Amino acid sequence: MDHTTGQWQLGFPTAAVRALGSCVRREPQREGERERERERERERERERMSDKTAAARWGSRRTVTLADCLSEAGVLVVQDLAALSKAVKWRLALQGGTVVHAALLLEPDSCSKGVLHYAAAVRSMRLSIWASAEFSTTLPGVCDLLDEAMSAPGSKWSWFVATSEEYVQRCAGSSARPTVGLLTRAERDAWPKGLGTVHTARSFLSFITSAK
């Protein structure tokens, strides 16, 4: 208290005054940081939007059913057309389908090449498939996909179940139904040139894929 004036005077240590000033100066900075963090969270939320959500929004203007698995879907919605898995590529090449970029569903003018249409190889021509024992053991997943495609409605493909010797005999003879042999890379490298039509899994996938 100032005994001369009779009024109270408040005094703060110098350190306390500096701390208080620092807090006042930092408050606008913190608010700016919080706003930037909120914007980053909004951006992350937009990125977290799934393909299924995109399809649902698109479907609100159309009659669309969301399938539980790829084999039941007529249209596959993806984030990257160039990043399809091998299993998806096999199923599309074998049974056909349409792949759509998710951005195209939300904003039709956002990408000029957002759709790929695959023709179903199993419905394109009559074909018998023979797989060597080594191929079947090494790549059972591919064989399962082929088996599934052959069982699909409208399929013109079937298995030619035989030993390698029987397949060679069939290649040397004549058959009304074309036959393709599937071999591992090592088997294909050792296979006599000009004897039948043989493929590795990779070359056969490329052979049957028709996308545009």
Contacts in CASP RR format, 6 or more apart in sequence:
PFRMAT RR
TARGET T0000
AUTHOR 0000-0000-0000
METHOD contacts of the structure
MODEL  1
MDHTTGQWQLGFPTAAVRALGSCVRREPQREGERERERERERERERERMS
DKTAAARWGSRRTVTLADCLSEAGVLVVQDLAALSKAVKWRLALQGGTVV
HAALLLEPDSCSKGVLHYAAAVRSMRLSIWASAEFSTTLPGVCDLLDEAM
SAPGSKWSWFVATSEEYVQRCAGSSARPTVGLLTRAERDAWPKGLGTVHT
ARSFLSFITSAK
1 7 0 8 1.000
1 8 0 8 1.000
1 9 0 8 1.000
2 8 0 8 1.000
2 9 0 8 1.000
12 20 0 8 1.000
51 77 0 8 1.000
51 78 0 8 1.000
51 79 0 8 1.000
51 102 0 8 1.000
52 66 0 8 1.000
52 77 0 8 1.000
54 77 0 8 1.000
54 102 0 8 1.000
54 105 0 8 1.000
54 106 0 8 1.000
55 64 0 8 1.000
55 66 0 8 1.000
55 75 0 8 1.000
55 77 0 8 1.000
55 102 0 8 1.000
55 105 0 8 1.000
56 64 0 8 1.000
56 66 0 8 1.000
57 105 0 8 1.000
57 106 0 8 1.000
58 64 0 8 1.000
58 105 0 8 1.000
58 106 0 8 1.000
67 73 0 8 1.000
67 74 0 8 1.000
70 76 0 8 1.000
70 88 0 8 1.000
70 91 0 8 1.000
71 91 0 8 1.000
71 95 0 8 1.000
71 148 0 8 1.000
74 97 0 8 1.000
74 98 0 8 1.000
75 97 0 8 1.000
75 98 0 8 1.000
75 99 0 8 1.000
75 100 0 8 1.000
76 88 0 8 1.000
76 92 0 8 1.000
76 97 0 8 1.000
76 98 0 8 1.000
76 99 0 8 1.000
76 100 0 8 1.000
77 99 0 8 1.000
77 100 0 8 1.000
77 101 0 8 1.000
77 102 0 8 1.000
77 105 0 8 1.000
78 84 0 8 1.000
78 99 0 8 1.000
78 100 0 8 1.000
78 101 0 8 1.000
78 102 0 8 1.000
79 101 0 8 1.000
79 102 0 8 1.000
80 101 0 8 1.000
81 99 0 8 1.000
81 101 0 8 1.000
81 113 0 8 1.000
81 114 0 8 1.000
81 116 0 8 1.000
84 92 0 8 1.000
84 99 0 8 1.000
86 205 0 8 1.000
87 141 0 8 1.000
87 145 0 8 1.000
89 205 0 8 1.000
89 209 0 8 1.000
90 142 0 8 1.000
90 145 0 8 1.000
90 205 0 8 1.000
91 145 0 8 1.000
91 148 0 8 1.000
91 149 0 8 1.000
92 99 0 8 1.000
92 118 0 8 1.000
92 209 0 8 1.000
92 211 0 8 1.000
93 118 0 8 1.000
93 121 0 8 1.000
93 205 0 8 1.000
93 208 0 8 1.000
93 209 0 8 1.000
93 210 0 8 1.000
93 211 0 8 1.000
94 120 0 8 1.000
94 121 0 8 1.000
94 122 0 8 1.000
94 145 0 8 1.000
94 146 0 8 1.000
94 148 0 8 1.000
94 149 0 8 1.000
94 208 0 8 1.000
95 120 0 8 1.000
95 122 0 8 1.000
95 148 0 8 1.000
95 149 0 8 1.000
95 152 0 8 1.000
96 118 0 8 1.000
96 119 0 8 1.000
96 120 0 8 1.000
96 121 0 8 1.000
97 117 0 8 1.000
97 118 0 8 1.000
97 120 0 8 1.000
98 115 0 8 1.000
98 116 0 8 1.000
98 117 0 8 1.000
98 118 0 8 1.000
99 115 0 8 1.000
99 116 0 8 1.000
99 118 0 8 1.000
100 114 0 8 1.000
100 115 0 8 1.000
101 111 0 8 1.000
101 114 0 8 1.000
101 115 0 8 1.000
103 110 0 8 1.000
103 111 0 8 1.000
103 114 0 8 1.000
104 110 0 8 1.000
104 111 0 8 1.000
104 114 0 8 1.000
104 115 0 8 1.000
116 211 0 8 1.000
116 212 0 8 1.000
117 211 0 8 1.000
117 212 0 8 1.000
118 209 0 8 1.000
118 210 0 8 1.000
118 211 0 8 1.000
119 210 0 8 1.000
119 211 0 8 1.000
121 149 0 8 1.000
121 157 0 8 1.000
121 208 0 8 1.000
121 209 0 8 1.000
121 210 0 8 1.000
122 149 0 8 1.000
122 150 0 8 1.000
122 152 0 8 1.000
122 154 0 8 1.000
122 155 0 8 1.000
122 156 0 8 1.000
122 157 0 8 1.000
123 154 0 8 1.000
123 155 0 8 1.000
123 156 0 8 1.000
124 156 0 8 1.000
124 210 0 8 1.000
125 156 0 8 1.000
125 178 0 8 1.000
126 156 0 8 1.000
126 157 0 8 1.000
126 177 0 8 1.000
126 178 0 8 1.000
127 156 0 8 1.000
127 157 0 8 1.000
127 158 0 8 1.000
127 177 0 8 1.000
127 178 0 8 1.000
127 179 0 8 1.000
127 180 0 8 1.000
128 157 0 8 1.000
128 158 0 8 1.000
128 159 0 8 1.000
128 160 0 8 1.000
128 175 0 8 1.000
128 177 0 8 1.000
128 178 0 8 1.000
128 179 0 8 1.000
128 180 0 8 1.000
129 146 0 8 1.000
129 150 0 8 1.000
129 157 0 8 1.000
129 158 0 8 1.000
129 159 0 8 1.000
129 160 0 8 1.000
129 179 0 8 1.000
129 180 0 8 1.000
129 181 0 8 1.000
129 182 0 8 1.000
130 159 0 8 1.000
130 160 0 8 1.000
130 161 0 8 1.000
130 162 0 8 1.000
130 167 0 8 1.000
130 170 0 8 1.000
130 179 0 8 1.000
130 180 0 8 1.000
130 181 0 8 1.000
130 182 0 8 1.000
131 143 0 8 1.000
131 146 0 8 1.000
131 159 0 8 1.000
131 181 0 8 1.000
131 182 0 8 1.000
132 164 0 8 1.000
132 181 0 8 1.000
132 182 0 8 1.000
132 183 0 8 1.000
132 184 0 8 1.000
132 187 0 8 1.000
133 164 0 8 1.000
134 183 0 8 1.000
134 184 0 8 1.000
134 186 0 8 1.000
134 187 0 8 1.000
135 143 0 8 1.000
135 182 0 8 1.000
135 183 0 8 1.000
135 184 0 8 1.000
135 187 0 8 1.000
135 201 0 8 1.000
136 143 0 8 1.000
138 184 0 8 1.000
139 184 0 8 1.000
139 201 0 8 1.000
142 182 0 8 1.000
142 201 0 8 1.000
146 157 0 8 1.000
146 159 0 8 1.000
147 159 0 8 1.000
149 155 0 8 1.000
149 157 0 8 1.000
150 157 0 8 1.000
150 158 0 8 1.000
150 159 0 8 1.000
160 167 0 8 1.000
160 170 0 8 1.000
160 179 0 8 1.000
162 170 0 8 1.000
167 179 0 8 1.000
167 181 0 8 1.000
168 195 0 8 1.000
170 179 0 8 1.000
171 179 0 8 1.000
171 195 0 8 1.000
171 196 0 8 1.000
172 195 0 8 1.000
178 197 0 8 1.000
179 196 0 8 1.000
179 197 0 8 1.000
180 197 0 8 1.000
180 198 0 8 1.000
180 199 0 8 1.000
180 204 0 8 1.000
181 196 0 8 1.000
181 197 0 8 1.000
181 198 0 8 1.000
181 199 0 8 1.000
182 198 0 8 1.000
182 199 0 8 1.000
182 200 0 8 1.000
182 201 0 8 1.000
182 204 0 8 1.000
183 191 0 8 1.000
183 198 0 8 1.000
183 199 0 8 1.000
183 200 0 8 1.000
184 200 0 8 1.000
185 200 0 8 1.000
188 198 0 8 1.000
188 199 0 8 1.000
188 200 0 8 1.000
191 198 0 8 1.000
199 207 0 8 1.000
END
